[in-house]
């Protein structure tokens, strides 16, 4: 058990390291993992549920209406953090906001488990409200731990992002499978079970953070900074001129603007790409192909889950003695997950033929992140670490190239076709490039906001950052909802070409702004 040369904020136990970072980071890792399980598990089946026929247990909505609701919901999910960040900064503190938010989201998933229109809308409303309290403030706790370890922040947020995608991976896999095979509302309900476990494991281990997040940030950040880096450094922060801080805000604004373009295209994953998987992709496998998929799906499921379980046991070794109850809730949730996984794999191996669930393709994004995040984290901490604008540009270009693959793969689909059966390889390759693009942009954006913004404004600024993502999500729903109109007037390939050209052009533009943005950052790297 190593002790870092850096001084991390929090309790004495928080100084004990796991993967080179304070153990408290992994309490947040698992809390965020279960929250993302619930969010992405529900998101994976929402559009499918709304658009499937009544005979299939769905509500038979049009694609445009379903994607309209999807876009509005995901937009509000990212708009609400501005309110949650404000309440935490001024009233609740980060930790209480996270716990209340998790409880409200649990109630939201419980409502969505009921098969009525009023419960669907009530559930969505509760999920939006709970997310607003949860999302900006869990990242603010991370920032509080790294006041005197700025060099470790990029790596910390990338590891945290692995927790995000571990939860998304398991949530999409299990909620998607249960939703499509057992019943849609069982899938919605399962998402709430693990949100509840995530809340409990966070609540009973929160003392590991010391005073971080206990009260409004102005007091806590001041106290922590005095303890961690000394009064001399506080004076140094207060001497930052208004012009320097204004310039840094401009950088945040530029990055947020290009973030909108990224998420407008990327969030097609939960909308038009899910429809493409359901209605235009050959998903029925037989004989040798079915066996290959079963083996690949087993490895794809079990190997990442083993890795995450290993991280769980390493955290247990550090924290179990002091935070046993939290660990018990966390361990119980993993035992349930393993049980459902074995049940799912048993069913798949006993089928004559296999129909790949349409929601299954969404797990590729999370799997690729789990696989590649450690490598990207190391690159960002090495001498090959490029500026923020270059990272953003790379992310946008890779995203566009992924849609270019879909445009090519769908070139055989005729004008106005409602269904088709193209190879699933195009989706598999597209998700790979989209994921590499996401790793280049999304966690880096969070990290740079925390570096460029004063400590007492972090909660609020994370909320503003999520508004930019929310605008991208709404645009994603609106543009994705045009899939039928564009394919009727042109074809499916043209639809995906739009999402190829726009991100690539945006990526080249943001990379060209590198000299200006370096100047405006005033030394922040």
ZALUMKE-812956 format. One record per residue (C-alpha): x, y, z negated; chain; residue number from 1. Coordinates in steps of 0.5 Angstrom, whole numbers. Each point is the difference from the previous one (the first is absolute). Layout:
BEGIN
SEGU      xx      yy      zz   ch     i
SEGU       X       Y       Z    A   NUM
...
***
This chain:
BEGIN
SEGU      xx      yy      zz   ch     i
SEGU       0       0       0    A     1
SEGU       4       6       2    A     2
SEGU       0       7      -2    A     3
SEGU       0       6       5    A     4
SEGU       5       5       0    A     5
SEGU      -6       5       2    A     6
SEGU      -4       2      -6    A     7
SEGU      -8      -2       2    A     8
SEGU      -5       3      -4    A     9
SEGU      -5      -4      -5    A    10
SEGU       1      -5      -6    A    11
SEGU       7      -3      -1    A    12
SEGU      -3      -7       3    A    13
SEGU      -1       4       7    A    14
SEGU       8       1       0    A    15
SEGU       0      -8       1    A    16
SEGU       1      -1       8    A    17
SEGU      -4      -4       5    A    18
SEGU       3       0       7    A    19
SEGU       4       6      -2    A    20
SEGU      -6       4      -3    A    21
SEGU      -3       1      -6    A    22
SEGU      -5      -5      -3    A    23
SEGU      -6       5       0    A    24
SEGU       0       1       7    A    25
SEGU      -2      -8       1    A    26
SEGU      -6       2      -5    A    27
SEGU      -2       5       5    A    28
SEGU       2      -5       6    A    29
SEGU      -5      -5      -3    A    30
SEGU      -6       5      -1    A    31
SEGU       1       3       6    A    32
SEGU       0      -7       3    A    33
SEGU      -7      -2      -2    A    34
SEGU      -3       7       1    A    35
SEGU       2      -1       8    A    36
SEGU      -2      -7      -1    A    37
SEGU      -7       3      -1    A    38
SEGU       0       5       5    A    39
SEGU       3      -4       6    A    40
SEGU      -4      -6      -2    A    41
SEGU      -6       4       1    A    42
SEGU       2       4       6    A    43
SEGU       2      -6       4    A    44
SEGU      -7      -3       0    A    45
SEGU      -4       7       0    A    46
SEGU      -1       1       7    A    47
SEGU      -1      -7       2    A    48
SEGU      -5      -1      -5    A    49
SEGU      -4       6       2    A    50
SEGU       1      -2       8    A    51
SEGU      -2      -7      -1    A    52
SEGU      -7      -3       2    A    53
SEGU      -5      -1      -5    A    54
SEGU       1      -7       1    A    55
SEGU       7       0      -2    A    56
SEGU      -2       4      -6    A    57
SEGU       2       7       2    A    58
SEGU      -4       6       1    A    59
SEGU       0       0       8    A    60
SEGU       3       8       0    A    61
SEGU       3       2       6    A    62
SEGU       7       1       1    A    63
SEGU       0       8       0    A    64
SEGU      -5       0      -6    A    65
SEGU       5      -5      -4    A    66
SEGU       6       3       2    A    67
SEGU      -3       7      -2    A    68
SEGU      -1      -2      -7    A    69
SEGU       6      -4       0    A    70
SEGU       4       7       2    A    71
SEGU      -4       4      -5    A    72
SEGU       1      -5      -6    A    73
SEGU       8       0       1    A    74
SEGU       0       7       1    A    75
SEGU      -4       2      -7    A    76
SEGU       5      -6      -3    A    77
SEGU       6       5       2    A    78
SEGU      -4       7      -1    A    79
SEGU      -2      -2      -8    A    80
SEGU       7       0      -2    A    81
SEGU       1       7       0    A    82
SEGU      -6       0      -6    A    83
SEGU       3      -6      -3    A    84
SEGU       7       4       0    A    85
SEGU      -3       6      -3    A    86
SEGU      -3      -3      -5    A    87
SEGU       6      -4      -2    A    88
SEGU       4       6       0    A    89
SEGU      -4       4      -4    A    90
SEGU      -4      -4      -5    A    91
SEGU       1      -8       0    A    92
SEGU       7      -1       1    A    93
SEGU       2      -5       6    A    94
SEGU      -1      -7      -4    A    95
SEGU      -7       1      -3    A    96
SEGU      -2       3       7    A    97
SEGU       3      -7       3    A    98
SEGU      -4      -4      -5    A    99
SEGU      -6       3       1    A   100
SEGU       1       0       8    A   101
SEGU       1      -7      -1    A   102
SEGU      -7      -1      -4    A   103
SEGU      -4       4       5    A   104
SEGU       3      -4       6    A   105
SEGU      -2      -7      -4    A   106
SEGU      -7       3       0    A   107
SEGU       0       2       7    A   108
SEGU       2      -7       2    A   109
SEGU      -5      -3      -4    A   110
SEGU      -6       4       3    A   111
SEGU       3      -2       7    A   112
SEGU      -1      -7      -2    A   113
SEGU      -8       1       0    A   114
SEGU      -3      -1       7    A   115
SEGU      -4       7       0    A   116
SEGU       1       6       4    A   117
SEGU       0       4      -6    A   118
SEGU       5      -4      -4    A   119
SEGU       5       1       6    A   120
SEGU      -1       7       0    A   121
SEGU       1       0      -7    A   122
SEGU       6      -4       0    A   123
SEGU       3       4       5    A   124
SEGU      -1       6      -4    A   125
SEGU       3      -3      -6    A   126
SEGU       6      -2       4    A   127
SEGU       1       7       2    A   128
SEGU       0       3      -7    A   129
SEGU       4      -6      -3    A   130
SEGU       5       1       5    A   131
SEGU       1       7      -1    A   132
SEGU       2      -1      -7    A   133
SEGU       5      -6       2    A   134
SEGU       3       2       6    A   135
SEGU       4       6      -1    A   136
SEGU       2      -1      -8    A   137
SEGU       3      -7       1    A   138
SEGU       5       3       5    A   139
SEGU       1       6      -5    A   140
SEGU       2      -5      -6    A   141
SEGU       5      -2       5    A   142
SEGU       3       7       1    A   143
SEGU       0       1      -8    A   144
SEGU       5      -6       0    A   145
SEGU       5       2       5    A   146
SEGU       1       8      -3    A   147
SEGU       7      -2      -1    A   148
SEGU       1      -5       6    A   149
SEGU      -2       3       6    A   150
SEGU       5      -4       4    A   151
SEGU      -4      -6      -1    A   152
SEGU      -7       3       1    A   153
SEGU       0      -2       8    A   154
SEGU       1      -7      -2    A   155
SEGU      -5       0      -6    A   156
SEGU      -5       2       4    A   157
SEGU       1      -5       6    A   158
SEGU       0      -6      -6    A   159
SEGU      -6       3      -2    A   160
SEGU      -3       0       7    A   161
SEGU       2      -7       0    A   162
SEGU      -5      -1      -6    A   163
SEGU      -5       4       4    A   164
SEGU       0      -5       6    A   165
SEGU       1      -6      -4    A   166
SEGU      -7       2      -3    A   167
SEGU      -3       1       7    A   168
SEGU       3      -6       3    A   169
SEGU      -3      -5      -6    A   170
SEGU      -7       4       1    A   171
SEGU      -1       0       7    A   172
SEGU       2      -7       0    A   173
SEGU      -5      -3      -5    A   174
SEGU      -5       6       0    A   175
SEGU       0      -1       8    A   176
SEGU       0      -8      -1    A   177
SEGU      -6       0      -5    A   178
SEGU      -4       5       3    A   179
SEGU       0      -3       7    A   180
SEGU      -1      -7      -2    A   181
SEGU      -4       0      -7    A   182
SEGU      -3       7       1    A   183
SEGU       1       7       1    A   184
SEGU      -2       2      -7    A   185
SEGU       4      -5      -4    A   186
SEGU       6       3       4    A   187
SEGU      -2       7      -3    A   188
SEGU      -1      -3      -7    A   189
SEGU       7      -3       0    A   190
SEGU       3       6       1    A   191
SEGU      -3       3      -6    A   192
SEGU       3      -6      -4    A   193
SEGU       7       2       1    A   194
SEGU      -1       7      -1    A   195
SEGU      -2      -1      -7    A   196
SEGU       6      -4      -1    A   197
SEGU       4       5       2    A   198
SEGU      -3       5      -5    A   199
SEGU       1      -4      -6    A   200
SEGU       8      -2       2    A   201
SEGU       1       7       1    A   202
SEGU      -4       3      -7    A   203
SEGU       4      -5      -4    A   204
SEGU       7       1       2    A   205
SEGU       0       8       1    A   206
SEGU       4       1      -6    A   207
SEGU       6      -2       4    A   208
SEGU      -1       7       3    A   209
SEGU       2       4      -6    A   210
SEGU      -3       7       0    A   211
SEGU      -1       0       8    A   212
SEGU      -7       1       2    A   213
SEGU      -3       1      -7    A   214
SEGU      -2       7       1    A   215
SEGU      -1       5       5    A   216
SEGU       7       0       4    A   217
SEGU       2       7      -2    A   218
SEGU       2      -2      -7    A   219
SEGU       2      -7       2    A   220
SEGU       5       2       5    A   221
SEGU       3       5      -4    A   222
SEGU       1      -5      -6    A   223
SEGU       2      -5       4    A   224
SEGU       5       4       4    A   225
SEGU       3       3      -7    A   226
SEGU       1      -7      -2    A   227
SEGU       3      -3       7    A   228
SEGU       4       6       3    A   229
SEGU       0       5      -5    A   230
SEGU      -2       7      -1    A   231
SEGU       6       3       5    A   232
SEGU      -4      -4       6    A   233
SEGU      -7       3      -2    A   234
SEGU       3       7       1    A   235
SEGU       3      -2       6    A   236
SEGU      -7      -2       3    A   237
SEGU      -3       6      -2    A   238
SEGU       5       4       4    A   239
SEGU      -2      -2       6    A   240
SEGU      -2       6       4    A   241
SEGU      -7       1       3    A   242
SEGU       3       0       7    A   243
SEGU       3      -7      -1    A   244
SEGU      -6      -3      -3    A   245
SEGU      -4       3       6    A   246
SEGU       4      -3       5    A   247
SEGU       0      -7      -3    A   248
SEGU      -8       0       0    A   249
SEGU       1       2       7    A   250
SEGU       4      -7       1    A   251
SEGU      -6      -3      -4    A   252
SEGU      -5       3       5    A   253
SEGU       4      -2       6    A   254
SEGU       0      -7      -2    A   255
SEGU      -7      -1      -2    A   256
SEGU      -2       3       7    A   257
SEGU       4      -6       3    A   258
SEGU      -3      -5      -5    A   259
SEGU      -7       2       3    A   260
SEGU       2      -3       7    A   261
SEGU       3      -6      -3    A   262
SEGU      -6      -2      -4    A   263
SEGU      -5       2       5    A   264
SEGU       4      -6       4    A   265
SEGU       2      -5      -5    A   266
SEGU      -7       0      -3    A   267
SEGU      -3      -3       6    A   268
SEGU       2      -7      -4    A   269
SEGU      -6       0      -4    A   270
SEGU      -4       3       6    A   271
SEGU       1      -1       7    A   272
SEGU       5      -5      -1    A   273
SEGU      -4      -4      -4    A   274
SEGU      -6       0       5    A   275
SEGU       6      -2       5    A   276
SEGU       2      -6      -4    A   277
SEGU      -8      -2      -1    A   278
SEGU      -3       1       7    A   279
SEGU       6       0       5    A   280
SEGU       5      -5      -3    A   281
SEGU       1      -8       1    A   282
SEGU      -1      -2      -7    A   283
SEGU      -2      -7       1    A   284
SEGU       6      -5      -1    A   285
SEGU       0      -8       1    A   286
SEGU       5      -5       0    A   287
SEGU       7       2      -1    A   288
SEGU      -2       7       1    A   289
SEGU      -4      -1      -6    A   290
SEGU       5      -4      -4    A   291
SEGU       6       6       1    A   292
SEGU      -5       5      -2    A   293
SEGU      -2      -4      -7    A   294
SEGU       8      -1      -1    A   295
SEGU       2       7       2    A   296
SEGU      -6       3      -4    A   297
SEGU       2      -4      -6    A   298
SEGU       7       2       0    A   299
SEGU      -3       7       1    A   300
SEGU      -4       0      -6    A   301
SEGU       4      -4      -5    A   302
SEGU       7       3       1    A   303
SEGU      -2       7      -1    A   304
SEGU      -4      -2      -6    A   305
SEGU       6      -4      -3    A   306
SEGU       4       6       1    A   307
SEGU      -5       5      -4    A   308
SEGU      -1      -6      -5    A   309
SEGU       8       0      -1    A   310
SEGU       0       8      -1    A   311
SEGU      -6      -2      -5    A   312
SEGU       4      -5      -4    A   313
SEGU       6       5       0    A   314
SEGU      -4       6      -3    A   315
SEGU      -3      -5      -5    A   316
SEGU       7      -2      -3    A   317
SEGU       1       8      -1    A   318
SEGU      -7       2      -3    A   319
SEGU      -3      -7      -2    A   320
SEGU       2       1      -8    A   321
SEGU      -2       7       0    A   322
SEGU      -6       0       5    A   323
SEGU      -3      -7      -1    A   324
SEGU      -7       2       1    A   325
SEGU       1       4       7    A   326
SEGU       4      -6       2    A   327
SEGU      -5      -5      -1    A   328
SEGU      -5       4       4    A   329
SEGU       5       0       5    A   330
SEGU       2      -7       0    A   331
SEGU      -8      -2       0    A   332
SEGU      -1       4       6    A   333
SEGU       6      -3       4    A   334
SEGU      -3      -7      -3    A   335
SEGU      -7       1       4    A   336
SEGU       4       3       6    A   337
SEGU       4      -7       1    A   338
SEGU      -7      -4      -1    A   339
SEGU      -3       4       5    A   340
SEGU       6      -1       5    A   341
SEGU       0      -7      -1    A   342
SEGU      -7      -1       1    A   343
SEGU       0       4       6    A   344
SEGU       6      -4       3    A   345
SEGU      -4      -6      -2    A   346
SEGU      -6       2       4    A   347
SEGU       4       2       6    A   348
SEGU       4      -7       1    A   349
SEGU      -6      -4       0    A   350
SEGU      -3       4       5    A   351
SEGU      -1      -4       7    A   352
SEGU       2       7       4    A   353
SEGU       2       7      -3    A   354
SEGU      -3       6       1    A   355
SEGU       4       6      -2    A   356
SEGU      -4       5      -4    A   357
SEGU       0       7       3    A   358
SEGU       2       3      -6    A   359
SEGU       7      -5      -1    A   360
SEGU       4       5       5    A   361
SEGU       0       5      -5    A   362
SEGU       4      -4      -5    A   363
SEGU       6       1       6    A   364
SEGU       1       7      -2    A   365
SEGU       1      -2      -8    A   366
SEGU       4      -6       2    A   367
SEGU       5       4       4    A   368
SEGU       0       6      -5    A   369
SEGU       2      -6      -6    A   370
SEGU       5      -3       5    A   371
SEGU       3       7       2    A   372
SEGU      -1       5      -5    A   373
SEGU       7      -2      -4    A   374
SEGU       4       0       6    A   375
SEGU      -3       7       1    A   376
SEGU       1       2      -7    A   377
SEGU       7      -1       1    A   378
SEGU       1       4       6    A   379
SEGU      -3       6      -3    A   380
SEGU       5      -1      -6    A   381
SEGU       6      -1       5    A   382
SEGU       4       5       4    A   383
SEGU      -4      -1       6    A   384
SEGU      -6       3      -4    A   385
SEGU      -3       5       6    A   386
SEGU      -4       7      -2    A   387
SEGU      -7       0      -1    A   388
SEGU      -2       2       6    A   389
SEGU       4      -5       4    A   390
SEGU      -4      -5      -4    A   391
SEGU      -6       2       1    A   392
SEGU       1       1       8    A   393
SEGU       3      -8       0    A   394
SEGU      -7      -2      -4    A   395
SEGU      -4       4       5    A   396
SEGU       3      -3       6    A   397
SEGU       0      -7      -2    A   398
SEGU      -7       1      -2    A   399
SEGU      -1       2       7    A   400
SEGU       4      -6       3    A   401
SEGU      -5      -5      -4    A   402
SEGU      -6       3       4    A   403
SEGU       4       0       6    A   404
SEGU       0      -8      -1    A   405
SEGU      -7       0      -1    A   406
SEGU      -2       4       6    A   407
SEGU       5      -5       5    A   408
SEGU      -4      -6      -4    A   409
SEGU      -7       3       2    A   410
SEGU       2       1       7    A   411
SEGU      -4      -6       2    A   412
SEGU      -7       2      -3    A   413
SEGU      -5       3       5    A   414
SEGU      -3       7      -1    A   415
SEGU      -6       0      -5    A   416
SEGU       1      -7      -2    A   417
SEGU      -3      -2      -7    A   418
SEGU       4      -6      -1    A   419
SEGU       7      -3       2    A   420
SEGU       5      -6      -2    A   421
SEGU       7       3       1    A   422
SEGU       6      -3      -4    A   423
SEGU       1       2      -7    A   424
SEGU       7       1       1    A   425
SEGU      -1       7       2    A   426
SEGU      -3       2      -7    A   427
SEGU       6      -4      -3    A   428
SEGU       5       4       3    A   429
SEGU      -4       7      -1    A   430
SEGU      -1      -1      -7    A   431
SEGU       8      -1       0    A   432
SEGU       1       7       3    A   433
SEGU      -5       3      -4    A   434
SEGU       3      -2      -7    A   435
SEGU       7       2       2    A   436
SEGU      -3       7       2    A   437
SEGU      -4       0      -7    A   438
SEGU       7      -2      -4    A   439
SEGU       3       6       4    A   440
SEGU      -5       5      -2    A   441
SEGU      -5      -2      -6    A   442
SEGU       4      -1      -6    A   443
SEGU       5       5       2    A   444
SEGU      -5       5       0    A   445
SEGU      -2      -1      -7    A   446
SEGU       7       1      -2    A   447
SEGU       2       6       4    A   448
SEGU      -7       3      -3    A   449
SEGU       3      -1      -7    A   450
SEGU       7       3       1    A   451
SEGU      -3       6       4    A   452
SEGU      -5       2      -5    A   453
SEGU       1       3      -7    A   454
SEGU      -1      -5      -6    A   455
SEGU      -7       3      -3    A   456
SEGU      -3       0       7    A   457
SEGU       1      -7       2    A   458
SEGU      -7      -3      -2    A   459
SEGU      -3       5       4    A   460
SEGU       5       0       6    A   461
SEGU      -1      -8       1    A   462
SEGU      -7       2       0    A   463
SEGU       1       5       6    A   464
SEGU       4      -5       3    A   465
SEGU      -5      -6       0    A   466
SEGU      -5       6       3    A   467
SEGU       4      -1       6    A   468
SEGU       0      -7       0    A   469
SEGU      -8       0       0    A   470
SEGU       0       5       6    A   471
SEGU       3      -5       4    A   472
SEGU      -4      -6      -3    A   473
SEGU      -7       4       2    A   474
SEGU       3       1       7    A   475
SEGU       2      -7       0    A   476
SEGU      -7      -2      -1    A   477
SEGU      -3       5       5    A   478
SEGU       5      -2       6    A   479
SEGU      -1      -7      -2    A   480
SEGU      -7       1       1    A   481
SEGU       1       2       7    A   482
SEGU       2      -7       2    A   483
SEGU      -6      -2       3    A   484
SEGU      -1       7       4    A   485
SEGU       7       0       3    A   486
SEGU       0      -8       2    A   487
SEGU      -6       1       3    A   488
SEGU       3       7       4    A   489
SEGU       7      -3       1    A   490
SEGU       2      -7      -3    A   491
SEGU       3      -2      -7    A   492
SEGU       7       1       3    A   493
SEGU      -1       7       0    A   494
SEGU      -3       1      -7    A   495
SEGU       6      -3      -3    A   496
SEGU       5       4       5    A   497
SEGU      -3       7      -4    A   498
SEGU       3      -3      -6    A   499
SEGU       6      -2       3    A   500
SEGU       2       7       3    A   501
SEGU      -2       5      -5    A   502
SEGU       4      -3      -6    A   503
SEGU       6      -1       5    A   504
SEGU      -1       8       2    A   505
SEGU      -1       2      -8    A   506
SEGU       6      -4      -2    A   507
SEGU       5       3       5    A   508
SEGU      -2       7      -2    A   509
SEGU       1      -1      -7    A   510
SEGU       7      -3       1    A   511
SEGU       1       6       4    A   512
SEGU      -1       5      -6    A   513
SEGU       5      -4      -4    A   514
SEGU       5       6      -1    A   515
SEGU      -6       5      -2    A   516
SEGU      -2      -5      -5    A   517
SEGU       7      -1      -3    A   518
SEGU       1       8      -1    A   519
SEGU      -7       0      -3    A   520
SEGU       1      -5      -5    A   521
SEGU       6       4      -3    A   522
SEGU       4      -6      -2    A   523
SEGU      -5      -5      -2    A   524
SEGU       2      -7       4    A   525
***
